[in-house]
Amino acid sequence: MARMAGRRTLRLAAIGTAAGLFSGLFGVGGGILIVPLLVLWCGFGERLATGTSLAAIVIIAAVATAAHGAYGNVHIREGLLVGLPAVAGVLIGTELQARISARSISLLFAAVLGAVAVAMLAGL
C-alpha cells in the first residue's frame, strides 16, 4: 500500500513539474497537461481532474506571474482585461460541465487540443 502511495506521489510530482515547466516556457501547462495526465496516470475522473487542475493552476499562475514580472514580461492592465471576463467563462463552463457526460467532455477536450495543434503547425 505504501508503495502505491509513493508511486502516486511521484506521478503527481512529475505532472506538477511538467506543468510548471510548460507554464514558464509557453504560458500553458495547467489544463493542457494536468487534466489528461491526472486521468491517464492517476485514474482521476474528468471532473475531479478538472477541479484539481484548477487548484494547481492558482499556485502555478501566481509564481509564474511573479517570475515573469521580475523580467518585465507582465502587462497588468491587459492581464486584467483578459482575466476578469474569463471569470464569466469559468462559471459558464463549470455549469456546462455538470450537464455534459464525462465521455463528451473528454472528446471535446481532445478535439480542442487537436485543433490548437493543427492551427499552431499551420502557423509555422
C-alpha positions as CSV (number, residue, x, y, z in Angstrom):
1,M,0.0,0.0,0.0
2,A,2.8,2.4,0.9
3,R,4.5,1.6,-2.4
4,M,1.3,2.5,-4.3
5,A,1.1,5.8,-2.4
6,G,4.7,6.6,-3.2
7,R,4.2,5.9,-6.9
8,R,1.1,8.1,-6.9
9,T,3.1,10.9,-5.2
10,L,5.9,10.6,-7.8
11,R,3.4,10.7,-10.6
12,L,1.7,13.8,-9.1
13,A,5.1,15.5,-8.7
14,A,6.0,14.7,-12.3
15,I,2.8,16.1,-13.5
16,G,3.4,19.3,-11.5
17,T,6.9,19.6,-12.7
18,A,5.9,19.3,-16.3
19,A,3.0,21.7,-15.9
20,G,5.3,24.2,-14.2
21,L,8.0,23.8,-17.0
22,F,5.4,24.3,-19.7
23,S,3.8,27.3,-17.9
24,G,7.2,29.0,-17.6
25,L,8.2,28.3,-21.2
26,F,4.9,28.7,-23.1
27,G,2.4,30.2,-20.7
28,V,0.4,26.9,-20.8
29,G,0.6,23.7,-18.9
30,G,-2.3,23.8,-16.5
31,G,-5.2,22.1,-18.1
32,I,-3.4,21.0,-21.2
33,L,-1.1,18.8,-19.3
34,I,-2.5,18.3,-15.8
35,V,-6.0,17.1,-16.8
36,P,-5.0,14.4,-19.2
37,L,-2.2,13.2,-17.0
38,L,-4.4,13.0,-13.9
39,V,-6.9,11.0,-15.9
40,L,-4.3,8.6,-17.6
41,W,-1.7,8.2,-14.9
42,C,-3.7,8.7,-11.7
43,G,-7.1,7.4,-12.6
44,F,-9.0,10.6,-11.9
45,G,-12.4,11.2,-13.5
46,E,-12.7,14.1,-15.9
47,R,-14.5,16.3,-13.4
48,L,-12.1,15.6,-10.5
49,A,-9.1,16.1,-12.8
50,T,-10.5,19.5,-13.9
51,G,-11.1,20.8,-10.4
52,T,-7.8,19.5,-9.2
53,S,-6.0,21.1,-12.2
54,L,-7.7,24.4,-11.4
55,A,-6.5,24.3,-7.8
56,A,-2.9,23.7,-9.0
57,I,-3.2,26.4,-11.7
58,V,-3.8,29.1,-9.0
59,I,-0.4,28.3,-7.5
60,I,1.4,27.9,-10.8
61,A,0.0,31.1,-12.2
62,A,0.9,33.1,-9.1
63,V,4.5,32.0,-9.2
64,A,4.8,32.3,-13.0
65,T,3.4,35.8,-12.9
66,A,5.8,36.9,-10.2
67,A,8.8,35.3,-12.1
68,H,7.8,36.9,-15.4
69,G,7.0,40.2,-13.7
70,A,10.6,40.2,-12.4
71,Y,11.7,40.2,-16.1
72,G,9.2,42.9,-17.0
73,N,7.1,40.5,-19.1
74,V,3.7,41.3,-17.5
75,H,1.2,43.9,-18.6
76,I,-1.2,44.1,-15.6
77,R,-3.9,46.0,-17.4
78,E,-4.1,43.6,-20.3
79,G,-4.0,40.7,-17.9
80,L,-6.9,42.0,-16.1
81,L,-8.8,42.7,-19.3
82,V,-8.4,39.0,-20.3
83,G,-8.7,37.6,-16.8
84,L,-11.8,39.3,-15.4
85,P,-14.1,38.3,-18.3
86,A,-12.6,34.8,-18.1
87,V,-14.4,34.5,-14.7
88,A,-17.7,34.6,-16.5
89,G,-16.4,31.9,-18.9
90,V,-15.3,29.8,-15.9
91,L,-18.8,30.0,-14.4
92,I,-20.5,29.1,-17.7
93,G,-18.0,26.3,-18.4
94,T,-18.4,24.8,-14.9
95,E,-22.2,24.8,-15.3
96,L,-21.9,23.2,-18.7
97,Q,-19.5,20.5,-17.5
98,A,-22.0,19.5,-14.8
99,R,-24.6,18.9,-17.6
100,I,-22.4,17.0,-20.1
101,S,-21.3,13.4,-19.9
102,A,-17.7,12.7,-18.9
103,R,-17.1,11.0,-22.2
104,S,-18.3,14.0,-24.1
105,I,-16.1,16.3,-22.1
106,S,-13.1,14.1,-22.9
107,L,-13.9,14.0,-26.6
108,L,-14.4,17.8,-26.7
109,F,-11.2,18.4,-24.9
110,A,-9.3,16.1,-27.3
111,A,-10.9,18.0,-30.3
112,V,-9.8,21.4,-28.9
113,L,-6.3,20.2,-28.3
114,G,-6.2,18.7,-31.8
115,A,-7.5,22.0,-33.4
116,V,-4.9,24.0,-31.5
117,A,-2.1,21.7,-32.6
118,V,-3.2,22.0,-36.2
119,A,-3.5,25.8,-36.0
120,M,-0.1,26.1,-34.5
121,L,1.5,23.8,-37.0
122,A,-0.2,25.7,-39.8
123,G,1.3,28.9,-38.5
124,L,4.8,27.6,-38.5
